[in-house]
Amino acid sequence: MSDSRPDDKAGAGSSSPDFEVSSRARISLSLIGLLHGLTLGSRLPVLPLFARRTLHYSWQQTSMVLAGLAAGIVAAPVLMQIGRRLKLDARLGLAGSHLCAGGLIMAMAWWRQSGTETPRVPAPLIATICAAAYSIAIGPAMRWMPQVARDVFPQPGMPGSRMWRLWAAVGFVLPAWISETVLIGLPQLRGSVASLDALLMFAGWGGLLTAVVALLTRGAATSTEESRASLLADETSRPPMMGAGFLLAILFLVIVQKCHHLWTAPYFEEVARRDGVSSPLVHRLVVVSQVFEVLGLYLMAGTGMLKAHRVRLLLLLASSAWVGRSLLLSWLESAPPDSPLLNSTPMGVAFVSQALFASQALYGLGLAGFLGALGTLLHHSTRPAGGLWTAVLLGAATGFGVLFGGVLAETLVSGNRSTILAPHLRTLSERIQTGSLSMRGWSGVWLLSAAPATLAALFLLICRLPGPRDSGESDPRAV
């Protein structure tokens, strides 16, 4: 009896501090996730719309600016390797990344508002360089953030270890509601252009606040083995052996995703302008995809789909969802304007809004499958050189996808017949004309975006991945 009491007291004394630290860490980690999502939600959804409507760039100039974001994809693994060699703590890495990115976007916002009468408009090349610099600064934060969560909750599956992703989703959609309830009510920010400028300022302030909170967060020391990037990946699953076919499928899906990111906000704004819907509602529809993305990731993690031998299934889910979204939006634009479901009556506006909502749900579920598969592959990438080459390929596909989407929109939506794709699209439009789909305007843009996603699905069906019982050697039958 006397021997058991000290042990009981020790056990009781050790459990209380752990609970207090865990509770404190859960709050700080959730706050970091909220601010991290707020920073991304204030920038990513509205950036194409900001370049088109506020800076008055053409589609090709807008795509060039967004292509500059690919620099962060390539630079992120290099900066992460430098941080690991310097044995940089994950909290310091996250804080430094957000501090640099927030300071940079605040400096750009100050320069823009320092004009004498009207806000300054940078040249497209200068805007591209600024976008590339911001992407390089914020890129490592995407990889440091999961590591901060693992430092706070070192044991996998601990309560609250994945809660930051839910708060990040809340932060991502928060700017859309702020722009409708707060910004649109202020006289000086009632204009849509001023609201977009204010949202980008949120990205700067959000980055600075994230850096401060990250520095105040307590966590365990980062080890070299634990610092690999992971996106809800299964620790016990076998790494897949990818052939050229799977690589092409992933690159095609990257191109489709970047095209959709470039087109979504400007297209939704055009539809809202035709139907007389307010601009803040457009932002709310755009960020709906993030909600379905997070819900999809949690559902996949809960059902055990985030395993290496199920990468094919996840990518097929992404390609199928994006093909469905492309066909839905193409049909929406090709339908006769006098249709009872597509006119300007309240019933027609409600139907169009529901169709746009459904398209964003498909986009978010596709993103969940794509990011889940990509996170699983990156989780098993043990060689730094392989990770760098993967980042280079993803960066190249990102830049090409955005530029390709810009040329498509410039040709079909703006009607510019001097682009490099104009003769080919004219010939294709003459040969492909159906009763329900059209190759003109936005209908043609969305219809053509289904082609790379369909090719990706075909590659995924033809090529093979070794199952969990296969050996670790590469499959000679892989394409």
N, C-alpha and C positions, 0 to 999 in steps of 0.2 A: 504493500500500500504506500509506504513512504517513498519507494523508488518510482512509483508511477506518478506521483503528484508533481515533481519537478518537470517531468516530461510533458505532462498536460499543460502546465503553466507555460512552458517554452513553446508548445504548439499553439496555445491560445495567443501568446504574445507575438508569435511570428505571423499568424494569420491576419491580425488586425492591420499592421503596417502594409502588408501586401495588398489588402483590400483598399486601404486609403490611397496608396500610390496608384493602384489600378483605376480607381474612381477618378482621381485627379487627371491621370493620363488619358482616360477615355474622353473627358470633357475637352482637354486641350487638343487631342487628336481630332475630335469631331469639329472643333472650331477651325483647325487647319484645313480639314477637308472642305468645310463650308466656304472659307475664304479662297481656297484653291479653285473650287468650282465657280465662285463668283468672278474670279479673275478670267477664267476661260470663257464663261458665259457672257461676259461683257465684251469679248473680243471676237471669238470665233464665229458665232452666228451672224453678226452684223458687219463683218469686215468686207465681204463682197458688196453689200448694200452701201456701206460707207464709201467705198471707192467709186461705185456707180453713181450714187445720188448726191453725195456731198462733194466729192472731188471731181465729179463729172468726167470720169475716165471712160474710154470706150471699153468694149468687152476684151479686146486684145490687151489693152493697157491694164485692165483689172486682173486678167489672168497672169500677166507678167509680175504684178505685185504679189499675188498669192503664190506664184511659183517661187518667190524668194523665201517662203516659209520652209521649203525643202532643205534649206541650209541647216536648219536645226536638227533635222533627222539625221543628217550625215555627221554633224559635229557632236551630237549627244554622246555616242559611245566613246569618242576620243576624249571628251571632257570627263566622262565617268572614269575612264582608265587613269587619267591624270589624278583625279581625286582619290582613287584607290591606292595609287602609288604613294601619294602624300598622306595616306591613312586619314583622310578627311572624314569627319563624323557626318552621318547622313543629315542630321539637323542643320549643321553648318552648310552642307551642300545645298539643301533645299532653301535655306534662308538666303545664301549668296545668289542662287539662281533667281529667286523672286525679287531680291533687292535690285539686281542689275536690270531685270526686265521691267520692274515697276519704275525705276528711275529713268530708264530709257523712254518709256511711253509717256511719262510725265514731262520729260524734256521736249519730246515731239509735240505734245499737246500745248505746252507753253509757247513753243516757236510758232505754232499755227495760230494761236490766239493773240500773238504779239503784233499782228498787223495793225496798221493805223486805223483803217475803216472797216475792212472786211477780213475774215480769216484767210490766212495764206494757204495757197494750194501748191504743194510740192510737185516738181516734175516727176513723171512716172519712174524714171531711173532712180531718182533720190528716194522715192517712196519704196521702191523694190529693195534698195540697200538698207533702208530702215527696217523693213519687214524681215529681211534676212538677219540683221543684227538682233532684232527682238526674238526671232525664232531660235537663234543660237543661245541667247541668254536664258530663255524659258525652257528650252529642250531638256536639259538635265533634270529639271524639276519633275518631269513626268516619270523619271526613273528613281529619283530620290524619294518621292512620296511613298511608294510601297515599302521602301526600306525603313523609313521613319516609323511606319506602322508596325513592321516586324521588330524594330528596336523597342517600341513601347510594349508590344505583346509578343515576346520572343517565342512562345509556344503556339504552333499552328492550331487554329480552331478555338482559341480563347474568346470568351464573350467580349464583343466590342472590337475585335481585331479587323473586321471588315466594315465596321460601322461608318468609317470615314468615307467610304464610297457612296453610301446613301446620302450623307451630308454634302458630299461634292455634287451629287445630282440636284439636291435642293439649291445649293449655291449657283449651279449652272442655270436653272430656270428662274432664279430670283430677279435678275436684271430685267427680264421681260415684264414681270409684274410691277417692278419699280417704275419702269418707263411708262406704264399705263396709269398707275395710281398716283404717282408723285410728279414725275417730270412733265407729263402732259398737262398737269394742273398749274404749273408755274408759268407766269406770263412770259418771262425771258427765255424759257425752254419749251414753249408751246410748239414751236416749229420742229418738224421732224429732223431737220438737219442739226439743230442745236441739241436735240435729244440724242442723236448718234454721237456727237462730240462728247456729251456728258457720259454716255455709256463707256466710251473708250477711257475717259478719266477714271471711271470705276475700276477698270482693269489695272491702271497704275496704282491707285490707292489700295486696291485689293492685294496686289503684289507686295507692297510695302508692309501692310498689316500681316500678311502671311509670314514674311520674314521675321517680324517681331515675335509673333506667337511661336514660330518654330524654334527660335532661340531660347524661349522660356519653357519648352517642352522637355520633360525628363525621359530618358530612355537608356537602354543598355548600349554598350559600345558596339560599333559595327565591325563585324568580322569579314574577312575576304570571301569566305565561302557563302556567307549569308547575303552578300551584296548583289547577287545576281537578280536581274529584273524578273518579276513574276506577275502575272495577271490572273489571280485566282487559279493558278495551275495546280494540277495534282502532282504532289512530290514523288509519288511512287510509279508514275506512268513511264513507259519506255520512250526514249526520244525517237521520232520518226526519221526515216531516211528519205529525203526529198530528191526527186529527179527533176529534170528540166521541165516536164509537164506541170508538176505542182508549182514550180517557181513561176512559170508563165501564167498559171491560173491566179496566183496571188498578185502578180503585177497587173493583170487585167482588172482584178477587183480594186486595186489601189486607184487605177485610172478612173473606174466608174465612181468610186467614192469621192474623189476630188472633183469630178465633173458635177456630181450632185451637190456638193458643198458650194461650188461656185454659182450654180444656177438657182438654188432653192429660195434664198431670201429675195433676190430681184424678181423671180417669177411670182412668188407669193404676193409681193407688193403690187405687181401689175394686175394680178387677179383681184386683189382687194380694191385697187383703184377703179377697175371696171365695175365691180359690184357695190362700190361705195362703203367699203369696210374700213375702219380706222387702222392706221399704221401700227400702233402697239399690238393689235391683235395678230398682225403678221409675225412679230417677234415671238409672241406666245406660241404660235403654231410651229415656228421654226425650232424652238427648244423642246417641243414635245418629244422629238426623237431621243433626246438624252434620257428622259424618263424611261422609255421603253428599252433603251440600251442597258441601263442599270438593272431594270427588272429582268431583262433577258439574261444578263450575266449571273445574277443571283439564282435564277431558275436553272441555268445550265450548271452552276456550281452545286446546287442542291441535288440535282438529278445525276451527278457524276459524269456529265458530258465533257468536262474540261480535262480530258485525258489525251495523251499523244496519239493513241490509235484511233481516236475519233475526230482527228483534225479534218479528215475528208468530209464528214457529216456536217461539221460546223461551217466549213467553206461552202458546201452545197446549200446550206440554209441561207448564208449571206447572198450568194448569187441568185437563188430563187426569189428571195425577198426583194432584191434590187431590180430584177427583171419584172416582177409584178408591179413594183412602184413605177417603173418607166412606162409600162403599158397602160397603167391606170391614168397617169398624168397625160400621156399622149392621147388616149381616148377622150379625156376631159376637154382637151383643146380641139380635137377633131369633130366633136359632136356639133350638130347644128345649133346656132345661137338661139333659134326660136323654140328649142326644145323646152317642154314644161319644167324639166328639172334643172335647166341651165340658164334660165332667164333671170331678170333682176327682181323677181318677186321674192317675198320672204321665204317661201318654200325653196325657190331656186338657190338663194344665198345660203340657206341652211344645208342644202344638199352639197353644194360646192365646198362649204366649210368642213362637212363631214368627210368628203372625199380627200381634201387636203390633210385632214387629221389622220385618216387611214394611211395615206402615203407616208406621212412622218412616222407612223407606227411601224410600217414595213421597213423604213429606212433605219429606225432605231434597232429593230430586231436583227436586221442584216449587219449593222455595226456590232451588235453583241456577238454574233457568230464569228464575224471576221476578226474582231479584237480578241475574242476568246481563243481562236485558233492561232493567231499571231503571237499572243502572249504565251501560249503553251510552247510554241516553237522557240521563242526567245528564251524561255525559262530553261530549256535544255541546250541552249547554245553555250558550251563551256569554253570555246576557243575565242579569245578576243579578236583575232584576225577574222574569223568567220562572222562574228557579230558586226565588225566594221564593214565587211563586204555586204552583209545583209542590209545594213543601214544605207550604204551607197546605192544599192539596187532600189530600195524603197524610196530613197530621196530622188533618184532619177525618174522612177515611175510617178512620184508625186508631181514633180515639175512638168513632166510630159503630159500627165493627165489634166492638170490645170490649164496648160497652154492649149491642148487639144480642145478642151471644153470652151475656152475663150474664142478660138477660131470658129468652132461650130456655132456658138451664139452670135458672133459677129456676122457670120454668113447668113444664117437662117432667120435670126430675130431682127437684127439691124438691117439686113438686106444689102450688106456690102459684097459686091460681086468681084472684088479685086483680091480676095483672099486666096490662099493656095488651095483650099478645099472647094472653092466655088464651082469650077468646072465639073469636078467629080460628083458633087452633091446635086448639081443640075441634072446630070445624066441619071443619077440614081433616083431622083424625084420623078423623072419621066418614066422610068421603068417600074417603079414601085408606087402604085396608087391603089388603095383599097377603099371600100365604102366606109369603113369605120376608123381608119387611121390615115394620116396625111404626113407627107414629108416636108411640109411648109411650116415656118414659124416655130413656135414652141412645141408643137406636136412632133415635128421632125427632130427637134433637139432631143426630146425625151425618148422618142422611138429609137434613134441612133445610139443612145446610151445603153439600150438593152443589148446591143450586139456584143460588146466586150464581156458583159456579165454572162451572156449565153455561151460565148466561147470558153469562159472560165469554167462553167458547169460541164461543158463537154470534155475539157481537159481533165477535170476532176473525176469524171465517170470512166474515162479511158485509162488513166494512170493508176498506179497501185501504190499503196503504203503498206509496209509490213505490219502485221497485227502484233498484239502483245506477246504471242508465243513465238514469234519469229526471232531469228538471231539478230545480233547487232550489226551484222555485215550488210552492206548495201545490196539491194535486190537487183539482180541483173535485168529483170523484166521491167524495172521502173523506167519510165520514159525520160 
